[in-house]
């Protein structure tokens, strides 16, 4: 557990030095930035291989991707072919934006394989067929939250449930096209790796589990595989930005990311950002129980990478930020509240 905690601190540190300022809570009832140009700007952050930002491919697995050669993977762990003792697989990702009537949609197609060589702790590592479309950055309001958490049991049933993000809110108009089951997937990272719901199969924090459960093992990119071979993140990882092993990073490389940085898209169509806002302030407060917040006066809602549970996103927001749900009692982070529910 200590190693994982240090790795997560390293993730924040690699973006830049720690900032002690607290992000303000912004309440808005306005129209979000969800034009085609806005969508294309977000899509440009993804490490795509399809060559188009407006035309989806028929089948992501049938496309030509980017070769990744890994001497550390062989045999059953190789999702590609073994050549002279090294595993060679292809990273394939296509993220496109287009309009349907007056609505802008974003489509994500990925084979789930990264641009780096993972050091899989255990299990099967498989190529996927992730393919879904959703309304891009749909308008939401704190006056009409998607999640209502008024009691301790309500918090537990939503944030401490691995299946809580199996479906997106109706306003997102989520449609799945691919064959890979995305029931426990919350979104997709800019490197095409799946972002899993924060909970493990026991419905507890995978890094600081309650009830005597064992912490899950992750590789140096803070990722691992589940039983069906889906390589995934539960937490923010700098590997998504640089496509390399985390140990090779230098702090100076991350100074450019001490700002509002796209690191993924959630299945509800909202953007997932790194640990800093547009002012260079580390986001340590102001987010709701889903780890999302209205981060500007325009009306844009997004999720942020944090050092506290649920790390990236634990449900599809928004939810009220204050007051704390009745019966939860004091606690500096949702992590502590959720653990107290499960303990």
C-alpha positions, 0 to 999 in steps of 0.5 A: 500500500505504501508503494502505491501511495508513493506512486500516486504522490509521484504522479502529482509531483511529476506534473509539478511541485505541490501547490497549497492553494484550494480551488474555489467551488463555482456554481453556475447555470449556463451553457457548456462549451460543446461546439464542434470546435470545442470537441475537436480541440479535446479530441486533438489531445488523444494519441490517435492512429486513424488519421481523421478527426471527423470520420469514425472507422468501421472497425478499430481492430481492422485498422493499422496502428502503431507498433509497440515492442516489449521484451518484457511480454511474451507468451500468454501475456502478449496481445500481439505476436512474439518476434525474436522473444519480444512481444509486438502489439499495435496501439489503435485509437480513433477519436472523432467529433461530428454533429447529429442535428444540433448536437455535437457527438464524440466517438471513441474507438480503441483496442485498449492497448497503450503506447508503452510496455506495461509491466503486468503484475498478473493476469491476461493482457488482451486486445479490446474492441472499445467503441462508443459515442456520446454527446460531447460535454452535455449541459448540466446544472447543480440545480438538476444533479444526476446524483443525489446523495443525502444519506450514508447508504446513498453514498455507499450505493453509488460511489462504492459500487463498481457497476455505478457507471454501467450506464450514463445519464440520458442527457449523454445519449450514450451508445455502445458499438463495440463488442467489449463489455464496458459495464465497469468502464468509466471512460477512456484515457488519451492513450486509449487505455480504459479508465475503470470505475474506481472500485475493485470487484469487492466494491472497495478502494483498490489501493486502500481497501476497507474490511481487511481486503488486500490492496491490488497490485499495479505496474509502474504506470499505476495500471493493471489487468482485470480477469478478462484482460482489460488493461486499465487505470483507476487513478491518474497516470503520467504514462498517458501523456508521455507513452513511456514507463513512469520511472523515466520521467523527469520533473522538468518534462511535466512543467508544461502540464501544470495547467488544465490538461485533458487526460481522458473522456468519461462515458457521459461525455465530460472531459477528464483533466489532470490534477491542475486547473487553468490557474496552475492550482492543484485541485484539492477541493471543490469537487463533488462526490463523483470527483467532478466540478464546474471549473469555470463561469461558462458552465463547463463540468469536468472530472479531475485527477486527485490524490483522494478517492475516487481519484478520477471519477466514481459516478457520473455527476454533477452532484451537490458539493455542500452540504455533506450528506446527512450522517456522514460526519466529518472527514477531509476526503471522500476516501475516508467517508467511503471507507467508513461506509464499507468498514 
